[in-house]
Amino acid sequence: MIQVAKDLGYEVIETDMSRIEMLTADEVWMTGTAAEVVIVTTIDNRSVGNGKPGKVATELQKKFADVVRGKDDRYASWIEYVN
C-alpha cells in the first residue's frame, strides 16, 4: 500500500501514532494481507473525522481491490496466480 499510495500522489510517512493523533485525524485506515484495507470511522466509540469513510481511504481501498484482483497492469508482477 505504501507504493500504491505514492503512485496515487500521496506523501507517505511511516511513524508510530498515538491514540490521540488517530482520534484527531481526518481519516484512519489499516491494511493487512487478509484484512486488505479497512476504513476506521470510530475509535473508542468516538468518530474519526466526520465519522464516515474519507476520500483518501476510499480511494486506497478501491485501488487495493484493483491491484489484488489483477485489474491494474502496473502491479501485474505483484500477482502470483495459483491453480
Backbone as XML, in Angstrom:
<?xml version="1.0"?>
<chain id="A" units="angstrom">
  <residue number="1" name="MET">
    <atom name="N" x="0.806" y="-1.186" z="0.000"/>
    <atom name="CA" x="0.000" y="0.000" z="0.000"/>
    <atom name="C" x="0.852" y="1.254" z="0.000"/>
  </residue>
  <residue number="2" name="ILE">
    <atom name="N" x="2.027" y="1.163" z="0.570"/>
    <atom name="CA" x="2.894" y="2.340" z="0.576"/>
    <atom name="C" x="3.206" y="2.764" z="-0.857"/>
  </residue>
  <residue number="3" name="GLN">
    <atom name="N" x="3.613" y="1.823" z="-1.693"/>
    <atom name="CA" x="3.942" y="2.152" z="-3.077"/>
    <atom name="C" x="2.704" y="2.604" z="-3.842"/>
  </residue>
  <residue number="4" name="VAL">
    <atom name="N" x="1.593" y="1.945" z="-3.617"/>
    <atom name="CA" x="0.348" y="2.320" z="-4.300"/>
    <atom name="C" x="-0.045" y="3.745" z="-3.914"/>
  </residue>
  <residue number="5" name="ALA">
    <atom name="N" x="0.029" y="4.073" z="-2.637"/>
    <atom name="CA" x="-0.309" y="5.427" z="-2.186"/>
    <atom name="C" x="0.617" y="6.455" z="-2.830"/>
  </residue>
  <residue number="6" name="LYS">
    <atom name="N" x="1.905" y="6.144" z="-2.893"/>
    <atom name="CA" x="2.853" y="7.053" z="-3.540"/>
    <atom name="C" x="2.511" y="7.216" z="-5.014"/>
  </residue>
  <residue number="7" name="ASP">
    <atom name="N" x="2.173" y="6.105" z="-5.671"/>
    <atom name="CA" x="1.822" y="6.156" z="-7.088"/>
    <atom name="C" x="0.568" y="6.992" z="-7.335"/>
  </residue>
  <residue number="8" name="LEU">
    <atom name="N" x="-0.300" y="7.075" z="-6.342"/>
    <atom name="CA" x="-1.506" y="7.902" z="-6.449"/>
    <atom name="C" x="-1.227" y="9.365" z="-6.100"/>
  </residue>
  <residue number="9" name="GLY">
    <atom name="N" x="0.038" y="9.657" z="-5.747"/>
    <atom name="CA" x="0.428" y="11.033" z="-5.489"/>
    <atom name="C" x="0.400" y="11.460" z="-4.036"/>
  </residue>
  <residue number="10" name="TYR">
    <atom name="N" x="0.206" y="10.508" z="-3.127"/>
    <atom name="CA" x="0.177" y="10.843" z="-1.706"/>
    <atom name="C" x="1.577" y="10.803" z="-1.106"/>
  </residue>
  <residue number="11" name="GLU">
    <atom name="N" x="1.841" y="11.725" z="-0.205"/>
    <atom name="CA" x="3.072" y="11.675" z="0.579"/>
    <atom name="C" x="2.872" y="10.606" z="1.648"/>
  </residue>
  <residue number="12" name="VAL">
    <atom name="N" x="3.837" y="9.723" z="1.801"/>
    <atom name="CA" x="3.734" y="8.633" z="2.768"/>
    <atom name="C" x="4.800" y="8.814" z="3.837"/>
  </residue>
  <residue number="13" name="ILE">
    <atom name="N" x="4.364" y="8.800" z="5.085"/>
    <atom name="CA" x="5.276" y="8.885" z="6.223"/>
    <atom name="C" x="4.971" y="7.705" z="7.127"/>
  </residue>
  <residue number="14" name="GLU">
    <atom name="N" x="5.973" y="6.880" z="7.377"/>
    <atom name="CA" x="5.799" y="5.753" z="8.297"/>
    <atom name="C" x="6.239" y="6.188" z="9.684"/>
  </residue>
  <residue number="15" name="THR">
    <atom name="N" x="5.318" y="6.136" z="10.636"/>
    <atom name="CA" x="5.620" y="6.550" z="12.004"/>
    <atom name="C" x="4.605" y="5.935" z="12.961"/>
  </residue>
  <residue number="16" name="ASP">
    <atom name="N" x="4.980" y="5.852" z="14.211"/>
    <atom name="CA" x="4.024" y="5.440" z="15.231"/>
    <atom name="C" x="3.076" y="6.606" z="15.490"/>
  </residue>
  <residue number="17" name="MET">
    <atom name="N" x="1.823" y="6.287" z="15.786"/>
    <atom name="CA" x="0.831" y="7.316" z="16.097"/>
    <atom name="C" x="0.189" y="7.014" z="17.439"/>
  </residue>
  <residue number="18" name="SER">
    <atom name="N" x="-0.052" y="8.053" z="18.193"/>
    <atom name="CA" x="-0.749" y="7.881" z="19.469"/>
    <atom name="C" x="-2.254" y="7.780" z="19.218"/>
  </residue>
  <residue number="19" name="ARG">
    <atom name="N" x="-2.955" y="7.310" z="20.211"/>
    <atom name="CA" x="-4.406" y="7.218" z="20.128"/>
    <atom name="C" x="-5.005" y="8.610" z="19.894"/>
  </residue>
  <residue number="20" name="ILE">
    <atom name="N" x="-4.479" y="9.600" z="20.558"/>
    <atom name="CA" x="-4.965" y="10.976" z="20.404"/>
    <atom name="C" x="-4.781" y="11.458" z="18.968"/>
  </residue>
  <residue number="21" name="GLU">
    <atom name="N" x="-3.618" y="11.160" z="18.374"/>
    <atom name="CA" x="-3.384" y="11.561" z="16.981"/>
    <atom name="C" x="-4.391" y="10.904" z="16.049"/>
  </residue>
  <residue number="22" name="MET">
    <atom name="N" x="-4.695" y="9.643" z="16.303"/>
    <atom name="CA" x="-5.674" y="8.964" z="15.456"/>
    <atom name="C" x="-7.074" y="9.536" z="15.658"/>
  </residue>
  <residue number="23" name="LEU">
    <atom name="N" x="-7.422" y="9.860" z="16.896"/>
    <atom name="CA" x="-8.747" y="10.416" z="17.177"/>
    <atom name="C" x="-8.935" y="11.799" z="16.567"/>
  </residue>
  <residue number="24" name="THR">
    <atom name="N" x="-7.858" y="12.533" z="16.383"/>
    <atom name="CA" x="-7.969" y="13.878" z="15.816"/>
    <atom name="C" x="-7.658" y="13.909" z="14.317"/>
  </residue>
  <residue number="25" name="ALA">
    <atom name="N" x="-7.408" y="12.755" z="13.738"/>
    <atom name="CA" x="-7.111" y="12.674" z="12.306"/>
    <atom name="C" x="-8.378" y="12.872" z="11.479"/>
  </residue>
  <residue number="26" name="ASP">
    <atom name="N" x="-8.198" y="13.309" z="10.238"/>
    <atom name="CA" x="-9.324" y="13.407" z="9.312"/>
    <atom name="C" x="-9.783" y="12.025" z="8.873"/>
  </residue>
  <residue number="27" name="GLU">
    <atom name="N" x="-8.813" y="11.110" z="8.691"/>
    <atom name="CA" x="-9.113" y="9.748" z="8.252"/>
    <atom name="C" x="-8.143" y="8.783" z="8.919"/>
  </residue>
  <residue number="28" name="VAL">
    <atom name="N" x="-8.623" y="7.567" z="9.171"/>
    <atom name="CA" x="-7.780" y="6.481" z="9.671"/>
    <atom name="C" x="-8.147" y="5.230" z="8.895"/>
  </residue>
  <residue number="29" name="TRP">
    <atom name="N" x="-7.129" y="4.493" z="8.480"/>
    <atom name="CA" x="-7.359" y="3.213" z="7.820"/>
    <atom name="C" x="-6.214" y="2.292" z="8.176"/>
  </residue>
  <residue number="30" name="MET">
    <atom name="N" x="-6.474" y="1.006" z="8.063"/>
    <atom name="CA" x="-5.456" y="-0.010" z="8.342"/>
    <atom name="C" x="-5.387" y="-0.939" z="7.145"/>
  </residue>
  <residue number="31" name="THR">
    <atom name="N" x="-4.250" y="-1.575" z="6.994"/>
    <atom name="CA" x="-4.107" y="-2.526" z="5.901"/>
    <atom name="C" x="-3.356" y="-3.761" z="6.373"/>
  </residue>
  <residue number="32" name="GLY">
    <atom name="N" x="-3.664" y="-4.870" z="5.748"/>
    <atom name="CA" x="-3.000" y="-6.128" z="6.041"/>
    <atom name="C" x="-3.342" y="-7.129" z="4.957"/>
  </residue>
  <residue number="33" name="THR">
    <atom name="N" x="-2.593" y="-8.189" z="4.892"/>
    <atom name="CA" x="-2.790" y="-9.174" z="3.835"/>
    <atom name="C" x="-4.218" y="-9.707" z="3.820"/>
  </residue>
  <residue number="34" name="ALA">
    <atom name="N" x="-4.698" y="-10.169" z="4.937"/>
    <atom name="CA" x="-6.052" y="-10.727" z="4.988"/>
    <atom name="C" x="-7.115" y="-9.640" z="5.111"/>
  </residue>
  <residue number="35" name="ALA">
    <atom name="N" x="-6.797" y="-8.572" z="5.811"/>
    <atom name="CA" x="-7.779" y="-7.511" z="6.052"/>
    <atom name="C" x="-7.964" y="-6.597" z="4.845"/>
  </residue>
  <residue number="36" name="GLU">
    <atom name="N" x="-6.991" y="-6.596" z="3.932"/>
    <atom name="CA" x="-6.960" y="-5.670" z="2.806"/>
    <atom name="C" x="-6.902" y="-4.246" z="3.351"/>
  </residue>
  <residue number="37" name="VAL">
    <atom name="N" x="-7.807" y="-3.365" z="2.976"/>
    <atom name="CA" x="-7.826" y="-2.001" z="3.520"/>
    <atom name="C" x="-9.111" y="-1.837" z="4.316"/>
  </residue>
  <residue number="38" name="VAL">
    <atom name="N" x="-8.964" y="-1.539" z="5.598"/>
    <atom name="CA" x="-10.108" y="-1.367" z="6.488"/>
    <atom name="C" x="-10.188" y="0.107" z="6.875"/>
  </residue>
  <residue number="39" name="ILE">
    <atom name="N" x="-11.314" y="0.723" z="6.576"/>
    <atom name="CA" x="-11.525" y="2.120" z="6.936"/>
    <atom name="C" x="-12.046" y="2.172" z="8.369"/>
  </residue>
  <residue number="40" name="VAL">
    <atom name="N" x="-11.390" y="2.983" z="9.196"/>
    <atom name="CA" x="-11.765" y="3.121" z="10.605"/>
    <atom name="C" x="-12.566" y="4.414" z="10.757"/>
  </residue>
  <residue number="41" name="THR">
    <atom name="N" x="-13.808" y="4.313" z="11.211"/>
    <atom name="CA" x="-14.644" y="5.502" z="11.386"/>
    <atom name="C" x="-14.871" y="5.848" z="12.851"/>
  </residue>
  <residue number="42" name="THR">
    <atom name="N" x="-14.585" y="4.891" z="13.748"/>
    <atom name="CA" x="-14.690" y="5.171" z="15.180"/>
    <atom name="C" x="-13.539" y="4.509" z="15.925"/>
  </residue>
  <residue number="43" name="ILE">
    <atom name="N" x="-13.097" y="5.168" z="16.982"/>
    <atom name="CA" x="-12.100" y="4.625" z="17.906"/>
    <atom name="C" x="-12.624" y="4.917" z="19.306"/>
  </residue>
  <residue number="44" name="ASP">
    <atom name="N" x="-12.736" y="3.890" z="20.115"/>
    <atom name="CA" x="-13.269" y="4.060" z="21.476"/>
    <atom name="C" x="-14.623" y="4.767" z="21.462"/>
  </residue>
  <residue number="45" name="ASN">
    <atom name="N" x="-15.483" y="4.388" z="20.526"/>
    <atom name="CA" x="-16.826" y="4.967" z="20.379"/>
    <atom name="C" x="-16.808" y="6.459" z="20.048"/>
  </residue>
  <residue number="46" name="ARG">
    <atom name="N" x="-15.700" y="6.961" z="19.534"/>
    <atom name="CA" x="-15.598" y="8.356" z="19.105"/>
    <atom name="C" x="-15.373" y="8.373" z="17.599"/>
  </residue>
  <residue number="47" name="SER">
    <atom name="N" x="-16.036" y="9.288" z="16.934"/>
    <atom name="CA" x="-15.900" y="9.385" z="15.484"/>
    <atom name="C" x="-14.516" y="9.865" z="15.086"/>
  </residue>
  <residue number="48" name="VAL">
    <atom name="N" x="-14.011" y="9.285" z="14.017"/>
    <atom name="CA" x="-12.791" y="9.768" z="13.376"/>
    <atom name="C" x="-13.254" y="10.693" z="12.257"/>
  </residue>
  <residue number="49" name="GLY">
    <atom name="N" x="-12.716" y="11.902" z="12.206"/>
    <atom name="CA" x="-13.165" y="12.867" z="11.201"/>
    <atom name="C" x="-14.653" y="13.107" z="11.341"/>
  </residue>
  <residue number="50" name="ASN">
    <atom name="N" x="-15.370" y="12.988" z="10.226"/>
    <atom name="CA" x="-16.821" y="13.182" z="10.275"/>
    <atom name="C" x="-17.572" y="11.881" z="10.552"/>
  </residue>
  <residue number="51" name="GLY">
    <atom name="N" x="-16.829" y="10.820" z="10.855"/>
    <atom name="CA" x="-17.459" y="9.540" z="11.172"/>
    <atom name="C" x="-17.845" y="8.721" z="9.953"/>
  </residue>
  <residue number="52" name="LYS">
    <atom name="N" x="-17.442" y="9.195" z="8.774"/>
    <atom name="CA" x="-17.746" y="8.489" z="7.524"/>
    <atom name="C" x="-16.441" y="8.181" z="6.793"/>
  </residue>
  <residue number="53" name="PRO">
    <atom name="N" x="-16.452" y="7.166" z="5.929"/>
    <atom name="CA" x="-15.242" y="6.875" z="5.155"/>
    <atom name="C" x="-14.795" y="8.113" z="4.376"/>
  </residue>
  <residue number="54" name="GLY">
    <atom name="N" x="-13.498" y="8.401" z="4.444"/>
    <atom name="CA" x="-12.962" y="9.579" z="3.773"/>
    <atom name="C" x="-12.537" y="9.295" z="2.344"/>
  </residue>
  <residue number="55" name="LYS">
    <atom name="N" x="-12.258" y="10.367" z="1.615"/>
    <atom name="CA" x="-11.894" y="10.281" z="0.201"/>
    <atom name="C" x="-10.611" y="9.479" z="-0.017"/>
  </residue>
  <residue number="56" name="VAL">
    <atom name="N" x="-9.586" y="9.762" z="0.777"/>
    <atom name="CA" x="-8.294" y="9.095" z="0.588"/>
    <atom name="C" x="-8.413" y="7.608" z="0.896"/>
  </residue>
  <residue number="57" name="ALA">
    <atom name="N" x="-8.980" y="7.276" z="2.047"/>
    <atom name="CA" x="-9.113" y="5.868" z="2.441"/>
    <atom name="C" x="-9.970" y="5.097" z="1.446"/>
  </residue>
  <residue number="58" name="THR">
    <atom name="N" x="-11.029" y="5.721" z="0.970"/>
    <atom name="CA" x="-11.903" y="5.064" z="-0.004"/>
    <atom name="C" x="-11.159" y="4.816" z="-1.314"/>
  </residue>
  <residue number="59" name="GLU">
    <atom name="N" x="-10.366" y="5.799" z="-1.752"/>
    <atom name="CA" x="-9.578" y="5.632" z="-2.975"/>
    <atom name="C" x="-8.552" y="4.512" z="-2.814"/>
  </residue>
  <residue number="60" name="LEU">
    <atom name="N" x="-7.878" y="4.474" z="-1.662"/>
    <atom name="CA" x="-6.890" y="3.427" z="-1.418"/>
    <atom name="C" x="-7.545" y="2.051" z="-1.332"/>
  </residue>
  <residue number="61" name="GLN">
    <atom name="N" x="-8.709" y="1.969" z="-0.724"/>
    <atom name="CA" x="-9.430" y="0.699" z="-0.621"/>
    <atom name="C" x="-9.790" y="0.174" z="-2.013"/>
  </residue>
  <residue number="62" name="LYS">
    <atom name="N" x="-10.286" y="1.058" z="-2.870"/>
    <atom name="CA" x="-10.650" y="0.658" z="-4.231"/>
    <atom name="C" x="-9.410" y="0.242" z="-5.023"/>
  </residue>
  <residue number="63" name="LYS">
    <atom name="N" x="-8.334" y="1.014" z="-4.906"/>
    <atom name="CA" x="-7.118" y="0.699" z="-5.653"/>
    <atom name="C" x="-6.526" y="-0.623" z="-5.191"/>
  </residue>
  <residue number="64" name="PHE">
    <atom name="N" x="-6.545" y="-0.889" z="-3.876"/>
    <atom name="CA" x="-6.054" y="-2.162" z="-3.356"/>
    <atom name="C" x="-6.841" y="-3.311" z="-3.980"/>
  </residue>
  <residue number="65" name="ALA">
    <atom name="N" x="-8.162" y="-3.172" z="-4.027"/>
    <atom name="CA" x="-9.001" y="-4.215" z="-4.622"/>
    <atom name="C" x="-8.630" y="-4.428" z="-6.088"/>
  </residue>
  <residue number="66" name="ASP">
    <atom name="N" x="-8.400" y="-3.351" z="-6.821"/>
    <atom name="CA" x="-7.999" y="-3.476" z="-8.226"/>
    <atom name="C" x="-6.661" y="-4.196" z="-8.357"/>
  </residue>
  <residue number="67" name="VAL">
    <atom name="N" x="-5.709" y="-3.853" z="-7.500"/>
    <atom name="CA" x="-4.373" y="-4.452" z="-7.568"/>
    <atom name="C" x="-4.436" y="-5.949" z="-7.301"/>
  </residue>
  <residue number="68" name="VAL">
    <atom name="N" x="-5.074" y="-6.356" z="-6.206"/>
    <atom name="CA" x="-5.069" y="-7.776" z="-5.844"/>
    <atom name="C" x="-5.942" y="-8.622" z="-6.765"/>
  </residue>
  <residue number="69" name="ARG">
    <atom name="N" x="-6.816" y="-7.992" z="-7.513"/>
    <atom name="CA" x="-7.656" y="-8.726" z="-8.461"/>
    <atom name="C" x="-7.107" y="-8.655" z="-9.888"/>
  </residue>
  <residue number="70" name="GLY">
    <atom name="N" x="-5.887" y="-8.107" z="-10.021"/>
    <atom name="CA" x="-5.217" y="-8.072" z="-11.317"/>
    <atom name="C" x="-5.810" y="-7.081" z="-12.297"/>
  </residue>
  <residue number="71" name="LYS">
    <atom name="N" x="-6.477" y="-6.042" z="-11.803"/>
    <atom name="CA" x="-7.135" y="-5.072" z="-12.678"/>
    <atom name="C" x="-6.278" y="-3.846" z="-12.985"/>
  </residue>
  <residue number="72" name="ASP">
    <atom name="N" x="-5.047" y="-3.824" z="-12.499"/>
    <atom name="CA" x="-4.144" y="-2.704" z="-12.772"/>
    <atom name="C" x="-2.814" y="-3.282" z="-13.239"/>
  </residue>
  <residue number="73" name="ASP">
    <atom name="N" x="-2.540" y="-3.129" z="-14.524"/>
    <atom name="CA" x="-1.347" y="-3.733" z="-15.130"/>
    <atom name="C" x="-0.036" y="-3.240" z="-14.526"/>
  </residue>
  <residue number="74" name="ARG">
    <atom name="N" x="-0.032" y="-2.059" z="-13.899"/>
    <atom name="CA" x="1.204" y="-1.554" z="-13.290"/>
    <atom name="C" x="1.708" y="-2.473" z="-12.185"/>
  </residue>
  <residue number="75" name="TYR">
    <atom name="N" x="0.811" y="-3.248" z="-11.604"/>
    <atom name="CA" x="1.176" y="-4.107" z="-10.479"/>
    <atom name="C" x="1.052" y="-5.593" z="-10.825"/>
  </residue>
  <residue number="76" name="ALA">
    <atom name="N" x="1.037" y="-5.907" z="-12.103"/>
    <atom name="CA" x="0.865" y="-7.297" z="-12.540"/>
    <atom name="C" x="1.948" y="-8.210" z="-11.973"/>
  </residue>
  <residue number="77" name="SER">
    <atom name="N" x="3.158" y="-7.698" z="-11.807"/>
    <atom name="CA" x="4.250" y="-8.531" z="-11.288"/>
    <atom name="C" x="4.068" y="-8.862" z="-9.808"/>
  </residue>
  <residue number="78" name="TRP">
    <atom name="N" x="3.151" y="-8.199" z="-9.135"/>
    <atom name="CA" x="2.886" y="-8.469" z="-7.719"/>
    <atom name="C" x="1.954" y="-9.661" z="-7.532"/>
  </residue>
  <residue number="79" name="ILE">
    <atom name="N" x="1.315" y="-10.090" z="-8.598"/>
    <atom name="CA" x="0.286" y="-11.131" z="-8.507"/>
    <atom name="C" x="0.894" y="-12.492" z="-8.834"/>
  </residue>
  <residue number="80" name="GLU">
    <atom name="N" x="0.605" y="-13.462" z="-7.998"/>
    <atom name="CA" x="1.013" y="-14.850" z="-8.241"/>
    <atom name="C" x="-0.266" y="-15.683" z="-8.299"/>
  </residue>
  <residue number="81" name="TYR">
    <atom name="N" x="-0.636" y="-16.081" z="-9.493"/>
    <atom name="CA" x="-1.857" y="-16.872" z="-9.662"/>
    <atom name="C" x="-1.586" y="-18.325" z="-9.301"/>
  </residue>
  <residue number="82" name="VAL">
    <atom name="N" x="-2.514" y="-18.950" z="-8.616"/>
    <atom name="CA" x="-2.402" y="-20.364" z="-8.251"/>
    <atom name="C" x="-3.605" y="-21.110" z="-8.800"/>
  </residue>
  <residue number="83" name="ASN">
    <atom name="N" x="-3.361" y="-22.361" z="-9.164"/>
    <atom name="CA" x="-4.439" y="-23.205" z="-9.695"/>
    <atom name="C" x="-4.906" y="-24.177" z="-8.652"/>
  </residue>
</chain>
